[in-house]
């Protein structure tokens, strides 16, 4: 689970619970007064807090007119939702067992995400030395970064024929020769060309591709056959340490938050006594494994 987005998810989930509660017909909070309300519908107050959850976040570069329009739409939708909730209560939906369970599930999820957010908040911020170490450990992302254009060919090649294919491809100096070597297999080929962004590529794959020159090929076995990547063109696109600071700090921070949440949840599970009953016992072995969300 990525913890970078936990606060945003938590706000969204809080809004989900409010919406679920309204839909199910939860009664207004006891003691709520019109002074605390954002507006009153048929005598029932809708609180400023509910309005705050419904209002959109101001986007970077958004004009005042756009903000007002989005806010008006949010208020209109909240009014409609509140009216629907009143109608749901009149129809008795607040007593529907399925709806009651949906509200409880949403409440449980919000509480769980709130706890994950607390765990993630304990992650230590990266130091300048740690940022330097990260920069030096990932040259393909920064100091030696290259944009790459690749030709990808996939074919349903049996595992026993992969090594002979690799040997032939090593003798193919150009993309055209690579295609000739692949066609010798007499199998249907699926081909495409695309630009590879280093930061969007898994590090093991990027490291393997970074070692190749134009025209060279990387062969990747996969379940349905083989995937062949040929370097068509490269272009230097170095990122300096100073330009990469924010990006590196965000990556280290995100990973630390993820690990903090994962360890916290694993600790809770190790300390808990969980009894699997009925159908859940069928999956008890999987459920007792370390929890990763």
SEMILUM-146091 format. One line per field, with one value per residue (C-alpha): residue in three letters; x, z, y. Coordinates in steps of 0.25 Angstrom, whole numbers, padded with zeros to 4 digits, always signed. Layout:
N
code <- c(ALA;...)
c1 <- c(X;...)
c3 <- c(Z;...)
c2 <- c(Y;...)
//
This chain:
293
code <- c(UNK;UNK;UNK;UNK;UNK;UNK;UNK;UNK;UNK;UNK;UNK;UNK;UNK;UNK;UNK;UNK;UNK;UNK;UNK;UNK;UNK;UNK;UNK;UNK;UNK;UNK;UNK;UNK;UNK;UNK;UNK;UNK;UNK;UNK;UNK;UNK;UNK;UNK;UNK;UNK;UNK;UNK;UNK;UNK;UNK;UNK;UNK;UNK;UNK;UNK;UNK;UNK;UNK;UNK;UNK;UNK;UNK;UNK;UNK;UNK;UNK;UNK;UNK;UNK;UNK;UNK;UNK;UNK;UNK;UNK;UNK;UNK;UNK;UNK;UNK;UNK;UNK;UNK;UNK;UNK;UNK;UNK;UNK;UNK;UNK;UNK;UNK;UNK;UNK;UNK;UNK;UNK;UNK;UNK;UNK;UNK;UNK;UNK;UNK;UNK;UNK;UNK;UNK;UNK;UNK;UNK;UNK;UNK;UNK;UNK;UNK;UNK;UNK;UNK;UNK;UNK;UNK;UNK;UNK;UNK;UNK;UNK;UNK;UNK;UNK;UNK;UNK;UNK;UNK;UNK;UNK;UNK;UNK;UNK;UNK;UNK;UNK;UNK;UNK;UNK;UNK;UNK;UNK;UNK;UNK;UNK;UNK;UNK;UNK;UNK;UNK;UNK;UNK;UNK;UNK;UNK;UNK;UNK;UNK;UNK;UNK;UNK;UNK;UNK;UNK;UNK;UNK;UNK;UNK;UNK;UNK;UNK;UNK;UNK;UNK;UNK;UNK;UNK;UNK;UNK;UNK;UNK;UNK;UNK;UNK;UNK;UNK;UNK;UNK;UNK;UNK;UNK;UNK;UNK;UNK;UNK;UNK;UNK;UNK;UNK;UNK;UNK;UNK;UNK;UNK;UNK;UNK;UNK;UNK;UNK;UNK;UNK;UNK;UNK;UNK;UNK;UNK;UNK;UNK;UNK;UNK;UNK;UNK;UNK;UNK;UNK;UNK;UNK;UNK;UNK;UNK;UNK;UNK;UNK;UNK;UNK;UNK;UNK;UNK;UNK;UNK;UNK;UNK;UNK;UNK;UNK;UNK;UNK;UNK;UNK;UNK;UNK;UNK;UNK;UNK;UNK;UNK;UNK;UNK;UNK;UNK;UNK;UNK;UNK;UNK;UNK;UNK;UNK;UNK;UNK;UNK;UNK;UNK;UNK;UNK;UNK;UNK;UNK;UNK;UNK;UNK;UNK;UNK;UNK;UNK;UNK;UNK;UNK;UNK;UNK;UNK;UNK;UNK)
c1 <- c(+0000;+0005;+0004;+0007;-0008;-0013;-0018;-0025;-0031;-0036;-0043;-0050;-0054;-0059;-0068;-0072;-0076;-0084;-0091;-0094;-0100;-0108;-0113;-0116;-0124;-0115;-0122;-0116;-0106;-0112;-0111;-0108;-0112;-0115;-0103;-0094;-0101;-0097;-0111;-0125;-0133;-0148;-0143;-0131;-0117;-0106;-0093;-0081;-0072;-0081;-0080;-0065;-0063;-0072;-0065;-0054;-0040;-0034;-0026;-0013;-0015;-0030;-0037;-0046;-0058;-0055;-0054;-0067;-0074;-0068;-0073;-0087;-0088;-0083;-0093;-0104;-0100;-0100;-0114;-0119;-0112;-0118;-0132;-0130;-0126;-0139;-0146;-0139;-0143;-0157;-0156;-0150;-0137;-0130;-0135;-0130;-0120;-0112;-0111;-0107;-0096;-0091;-0090;-0083;-0073;-0070;-0068;-0059;-0051;-0050;-0045;-0034;-0029;-0028;-0020;-0011;-0009;-0004;+0006;+0010;+0012;+0023;+0032;+0045;+0048;+0060;+0073;+0082;+0092;+0081;+0077;+0091;+0092;+0079;+0084;+0097;+0090;+0081;+0089;+0080;+0069;+0078;+0093;+0092;+0078;+0074;+0061;+0060;+0051;+0049;+0043;+0036;+0033;+0025;+0023;+0019;+0032;+0034;+0044;+0054;+0056;+0059;+0074;+0076;+0068;+0077;+0089;+0084;+0080;+0094;+0098;+0087;+0094;+0081;+0066;+0064;+0073;+0066;+0053;+0059;+0064;+0050;+0043;+0051;+0044;+0031;+0022;+0012;+0019;+0012;+0020;+0020;+0029;+0029;+0037;+0042;+0042;+0053;+0045;+0033;+0041;+0044;+0059;+0064;+0058;+0064;+0077;+0077;+0073;+0083;+0094;+0090;+0094;+0086;+0082;+0084;+0073;+0068;+0061;+0051;+0044;+0029;+0018;+0012;+0026;+0036;+0037;+0048;+0052;+0062;+0068;+0064;+0069;+0074;+0075;+0083;+0073;+0082;+0075;+0085;+0085;+0079;+0068;+0065;+0064;+0049;+0046;+0056;+0051;+0037;+0041;+0049;+0037;+0027;+0034;+0036;+0022;+0018;+0028;+0023;+0008;+0012;+0020;+0009;-0002;+0007;+0010;-0005;-0008;+0003;-0002;-0017;-0025;-0033;-0043;-0047;-0062;-0070;-0066;-0055;-0048;-0046;-0036;-0030;-0016;-0016;-0022;-0012;-0001;+0006;-0004;-0001;-0011)
c3 <- c(+0000;-0003;+0009;+0001;-0002;+0011;+0016;+0002;+0003;+0017;+0013;+0002;+0011;+0022;+0011;+0007;+0021;+0022;+0009;+0013;+0026;+0019;+0009;+0020;+0028;+0040;+0049;+0050;+0061;+0075;+0080;+0066;+0065;+0053;+0057;+0054;+0041;+0027;+0023;+0028;+0020;+0024;+0038;+0038;+0039;+0030;+0038;+0033;+0035;+0025;+0015;+0017;+0013;+0001;-0004;-0015;-0012;-0019;-0031;-0035;-0045;-0043;-0045;-0034;-0044;-0046;-0031;-0028;-0039;-0033;-0019;-0024;-0031;-0018;-0009;-0019;-0019;-0004;-0003;-0013;-0005;+0008;+0002;-0003;+0011;+0017;+0006;+0010;+0024;+0021;+0012;+0024;+0017;+0030;+0036;+0024;+0029;+0016;+0017;+0032;+0029;+0018;+0027;+0038;+0027;+0022;+0037;+0039;+0027;+0031;+0045;+0039;+0029;+0040;+0048;+0036;+0034;+0049;+0046;+0033;+0040;+0049;+0037;+0038;+0028;+0019;+0022;+0012;+0013;+0010;-0002;-0007;-0005;-0013;-0024;-0026;-0025;-0036;-0048;-0058;-0052;-0050;-0054;-0066;-0069;-0084;-0091;-0099;-0111;-0111;-0121;-0113;-0119;-0112;-0117;-0111;-0111;-0103;-0092;-0098;-0110;-0103;-0101;-0116;-0119;-0110;-0117;-0131;-0126;-0121;-0135;-0140;-0140;-0145;-0142;-0156;-0153;-0140;-0147;-0157;-0146;-0139;-0152;-0153;-0141;-0150;-0139;-0139;-0134;-0127;-0129;-0124;-0122;-0111;-0102;-0089;-0077;-0067;-0055;-0059;-0061;-0050;-0046;-0050;-0064;-0065;-0061;-0071;-0082;-0078;-0081;-0096;-0108;-0120;-0127;-0116;-0110;-0097;-0096;-0085;-0083;-0079;-0076;-0090;-0097;-0098;-0099;-0107;-0105;-0116;-0113;-0125;-0121;-0108;-0103;-0091;-0081;-0069;-0056;-0046;-0031;-0028;-0038;-0032;-0018;-0017;-0025;-0017;-0003;-0008;-0012;+0001;+0009;+0002;+0004;+0019;+0021;+0013;+0022;+0035;+0031;+0027;+0040;+0049;+0043;+0044;+0059;+0061;+0054;+0062;+0075;+0072;+0074;+0061;+0061;+0047;+0047;+0036;+0022;+0027;+0032;+0017;+0015;+0029;+0024;+0015;+0025;+0035;+0026;+0028;+0024;+0013;+0009)
c2 <- c(+0000;+0014;+0023;+0036;+0037;+0033;+0047;+0049;+0035;+0038;+0050;+0043;+0032;+0041;+0047;+0033;+0030;+0043;+0040;+0025;+0030;+0040;+0030;+0021;+0031;+0034;+0044;+0058;+0059;+0061;+0075;+0081;+0095;+0104;+0113;+0100;+0097;+0101;+0100;+0094;+0086;+0083;+0086;+0077;+0084;+0080;+0084;+0092;+0080;+0072;+0084;+0085;+0070;+0072;+0085;+0082;+0085;+0097;+0093;+0100;+0110;+0110;+0123;+0129;+0127;+0113;+0111;+0118;+0109;+0096;+0100;+0104;+0090;+0083;+0091;+0087;+0072;+0072;+0078;+0067;+0057;+0062;+0062;+0047;+0044;+0049;+0042;+0029;+0030;+0032;+0020;+0012;+0009;+0013;-0001;-0009;-0019;-0018;-0003;-0004;-0013;-0004;+0008;-0001;-0005;+0009;+0014;+0002;+0006;+0021;+0017;+0007;+0018;+0028;+0018;+0016;+0031;+0032;+0020;+0027;+0040;+0034;+0032;+0040;+0050;+0047;+0054;+0061;+0050;+0040;+0048;+0048;+0033;+0031;+0039;+0032;+0018;+0021;+0026;+0022;+0031;+0043;+0045;+0035;+0036;+0034;+0034;+0021;+0017;+0002;-0008;-0019;-0032;-0043;-0058;-0071;-0077;-0090;-0089;-0099;-0090;-0077;-0080;-0083;-0070;-0062;-0067;-0063;-0049;-0046;-0047;-0037;-0023;-0016;-0016;-0021;-0033;-0035;-0036;-0046;-0055;-0055;-0058;-0071;-0077;-0077;-0072;-0061;-0048;-0036;-0023;-0009;+0003;+0012;+0022;+0018;+0028;+0023;+0028;+0019;+0007;-0004;-0002;-0017;-0015;-0001;-0005;-0017;-0007;+0004;-0006;-0007;+0001;+0004;-0008;-0018;-0027;-0031;-0045;-0046;-0060;-0059;-0068;-0068;-0068;-0058;-0043;-0037;-0022;-0015;-0001;+0007;+0021;+0028;+0042;+0047;+0054;+0056;+0061;+0068;+0065;+0079;+0077;+0063;+0067;+0068;+0056;+0047;+0052;+0049;+0035;+0032;+0038;+0030;+0017;+0020;+0023;+0010;+0002;+0008;+0005;-0009;-0012;-0006;-0015;-0027;-0024;-0023;-0036;-0043;-0038;-0041;-0054;-0057;-0068;-0072;-0077;-0084;-0080;-0071;-0083;-0088;-0076;-0076;-0080;-0068;-0059;-0062;-0058;-0044;-0033;-0024;-0014)
//
